[in-house]
Amino acid sequence: MKMADSTDRPDGTADTGTGRGSGTVSGKDGSGAGAPVRRRDARRNRDLLLEAAHEVFTELGLNAPLDVIARRAGVGNATLYRHFPHRAALVDAVFRDQLTGTMDAGDRARDVDDAWTGLTGYLQAVFTVLATDRGTNDLMTTHIEGVESLEAVHAHNHRTMELLLERGRDQGTVRTDVTTEDVLFALAALGRAVPALTTATTPDAWRRPLALLCDSLRAAPTSPPLPSPALTPEQLDDTLHHFNR
């Protein structure tokens, strides 16, 4: 992912933002009596930036220009960078709660006794989010450095898929030669196509290709063995890096 560069960064001059909280108030005696006002203004500016960033990332993806976010929030670029010194910090703050929701869905899937029901329910929950939020889609289907909450979600998602597939193999509902990396790669590839698919058709058009993907994971006596070696975890990680180029 393109991190903030010279086109995103402020030029070091004074903030020219027009945000309602861009000014500061000082005590008449110079004693710093305006500090509480400055703190309230700072909190308000941060909230405005988070709201605007979520809107812009949802519409345009995570590579959206940061100055667009600042303008929509009604502040200057310098204010944005005082609160979020780089893109990853802003992304983390915007999507942390939503990513936590994905982990909660994984925990619920792990608690389902029937592995196939847990697996398909989990995938439907994840794709419901991928279809409605472009920013979360970018996060979940690529590898982006520096977003702390994302690292935890990727690890949790990997473990969830690993547990559900293993349980499904034991229960005889998942084919024995499918690996966690097989599924994660297929999900990332399909997930990347979801925004275009739903824009061109209907909001729930993703359900059909997801159903076909799930069906390919089912154990069946007539299923031929999968060709070529499965991806290693390192190869999957490298592939997801390339998805973001």
QUIZI-V475363 format. One record per residue. RES is the residue in one letter. PHI is phi in whole degrees, -180 to 180 (* if undefined). PSI is psi as a letter, one per 40 degrees, with the letter a starting at -180 (999 if undefined). D_FIRST is the distance of its C-alpha to the first C-alpha in Angstrom with 1 decimal. Layout:
((RES;PHI;PSI;D_FIRST) (RES;PHI;PSI;D_FIRST))
//
This chain:
((M;*;i;0.0) (K;-72;h;3.8) (M;-81;i;6.1) (A;-59;h;9.6) (D;-126;a;11.5) (S;-63;d;15.1) (T;-80;e;14.8) (D;-96;d;13.7) (R;-80;i;16.0) (P;-67;i;19.7) (D;-89;e;22.2) (G;91;e;24.2) (T;-82;i;27.0) (A;-64;i;28.4) (D;-63;h;26.6) (T;-107;e;27.9) (G;-63;i;26.6) (T;-107;e;29.2) (G;-61;i;28.4) (R;-63;d;31.5) (G;-107;e;30.7) (S;-78;e;29.7) (G;-91;i;33.2) (T;-130;i;35.0) (V;-124;h;38.6) (S;-112;i;40.6) (G;-65;i;44.0) (K;-63;d;47.0) (D;-91;e;48.2) (G;74;e;44.9) (S;-88;e;44.9) (G;86;f;41.4) (A;-65;e;42.7) (G;-85;e;39.7) (A;-59;d;37.3) (P;-60;d;37.4) (V;-66;d;36.6) (R;-62;d;33.7) (R;-65;d;32.4) (R;-64;d;32.9) (D;-62;d;31.2) (A;-65;d;28.1) (R;-64;d;28.0) (R;-65;d;28.4) (N;-62;d;25.6) (R;-63;d;23.3) (D;-63;d;24.4) (L;-62;d;24.0) (L;-66;d;20.4) (L;-65;d;19.5) (E;-64;d;21.5) (A;-66;d;19.9) (A;-64;d;16.3) (H;-63;d;17.1) (E;-62;d;18.8) (V;-70;d;16.1) (F;-63;d;13.2) (T;-65;d;15.9) (E;-79;d;16.8) (L;-114;e;13.7) (G;92;i;10.7) (L;-75;e;8.1) (N;-91;e;7.0) (A;-58;i;10.7) (P;-59;h;12.3) (L;-69;d;13.4) (D;-70;d;16.8) (V;-66;d;17.4) (I;-65;d;17.2) (A;-61;d;19.5) (R;-63;d;21.9) (R;-66;d;22.1) (A;-77;e;22.9) (G;80;f;25.5) (V;-129;i;24.4) (G;-90;i;23.3) (N;-58;d;20.0) (A;-62;d;21.8) (T;-64;d;22.7) (L;-58;d;19.1) (Y;-75;d;18.2) (R;-68;d;21.4) (H;-84;d;20.4) (F;-134;g;16.7) (P;-67;e;16.0) (H;-151;i;12.2) (R;-58;d;9.6) (A;-60;d;9.5) (A;-65;d;13.3) (L;-68;d;13.5) (V;-59;d;11.6) (D;-61;d;13.8) (A;-66;d;16.9) (V;-70;d;16.4) (F;-107;e;16.0) (R;-57;d;17.9) (D;-65;d;21.1) (Q;-67;d;19.8) (L;-67;d;18.3) (T;-61;d;21.6) (G;-62;d;23.3) (T;-66;d;21.6) (M;-65;d;23.1) (D;-62;d;26.4) (A;-63;d;26.5) (G;-65;d;26.0) (D;-64;d;28.9) (R;-65;d;31.1) (A;-65;d;30.5) (R;-65;d;31.4) (D;-83;e;34.7) (V;-78;h;35.8) (D;-64;d;38.5) (D;-81;h;37.9) (A;-62;d;34.7) (W;-65;d;34.3) (T;-64;d;34.6) (G;-64;d;32.2) (L;-64;d;29.6) (T;-67;d;29.9) (G;-65;d;30.1) (Y;-64;d;26.9) (L;-64;d;25.0) (Q;-65;d;26.5) (A;-64;d;25.4) (V;-66;d;21.8) (F;-72;d;21.7) (T;-60;d;23.6) (V;-73;d;20.6) (L;-60;d;18.1) (A;-80;e;20.4) (T;-112;e;20.8) (D;-135;h;17.5) (R;-63;d;14.5) (G;-65;d;12.3) (T;-64;d;13.8) (N;-59;d;13.4) (D;-58;d;9.6) (L;-63;d;10.0) (M;-79;d;12.9) (T;-109;e;12.0) (T;-133;i;8.8) (H;-111;h;8.2) (I;-123;h;6.1) (E;-77;i;7.9) (G;90;e;10.3) (V;-95;h;11.2) (E;-59;d;14.8) (S;-65;d;16.2) (L;-68;d;13.7) (E;-61;d;14.9) (A;-66;d;18.4) (V;-67;d;17.8) (H;-60;d;16.5) (A;-66;d;19.5) (H;-66;d;21.8) (N;-63;d;20.8) (H;-61;d;21.4) (R;-67;d;24.7) (T;-60;d;25.7) (M;-64;d;25.3) (E;-60;d;27.0) (L;-66;d;29.9) (L;-68;d;30.4) (L;-68;d;30.4) (E;-62;d;32.8) (R;-66;d;35.0) (G;-65;d;35.0) (R;-65;d;36.1) (D;-64;d;38.8) (Q;-86;e;39.9) (G;80;e;39.9) (T;-104;e;37.6) (V;-115;h;34.5) (R;-60;i;34.8) (T;-76;e;35.2) (D;-100;e;32.9) (V;-86;i;29.6) (T;-112;i;27.1) (T;-60;d;24.5) (E;-66;d;21.8) (D;-55;d;23.5) (V;-69;d;23.1) (L;-64;d;19.5) (F;-65;d;18.4) (A;-62;d;20.6) (L;-67;d;19.5) (A;-65;d;15.8) (A;-64;d;16.9) (L;-68;d;19.3) (G;-61;d;17.1) (R;-64;d;14.6) (A;-85;e;17.8) (V;-61;d;19.3) (P;-58;d;18.2) (A;-66;d;19.6) (L;-64;d;22.6) (T;-73;d;23.5) (T;-68;d;23.2) (A;-82;e;25.5) (T;-127;b;27.9) (T;-131;i;28.5) (P;-60;d;26.5) (D;-107;f;27.7) (A;-64;e;27.5) (W;-67;e;25.0) (R;-63;d;28.0) (R;-68;d;29.6) (P;-64;d;26.9) (L;-67;d;26.3) (A;-62;d;30.1) (L;-65;d;30.2) (L;-64;d;27.5) (C;-61;d;29.4) (D;-62;d;32.6) (S;-70;e;31.3) (L;-89;e;31.0) (R;-68;i;34.7) (A;-72;h;37.3) (A;-149;h;39.8) (P;-60;d;42.7) (T;-94;e;42.0) (S;-70;h;38.3) (P;-72;i;37.9) (P;-64;i;35.9) (L;-69;h;32.2) (P;-81;i;31.7) (S;60;i;29.8) (P;-67;i;28.5) (A;-73;i;26.0) (L;-64;i;22.5) (T;-83;i;22.4) (P;-56;d;20.1) (E;-67;d;18.4) (Q;-66;d;18.1) (L;-63;d;16.7) (D;-61;d;13.9) (D;-62;d;13.2) (T;-64;d;13.4) (L;-66;d;10.9) (H;-61;d;8.3) (H;-70;d;9.5) (F;-58;d;9.5) (N;-89;e;5.8) (R;-88;999;6.9))
//
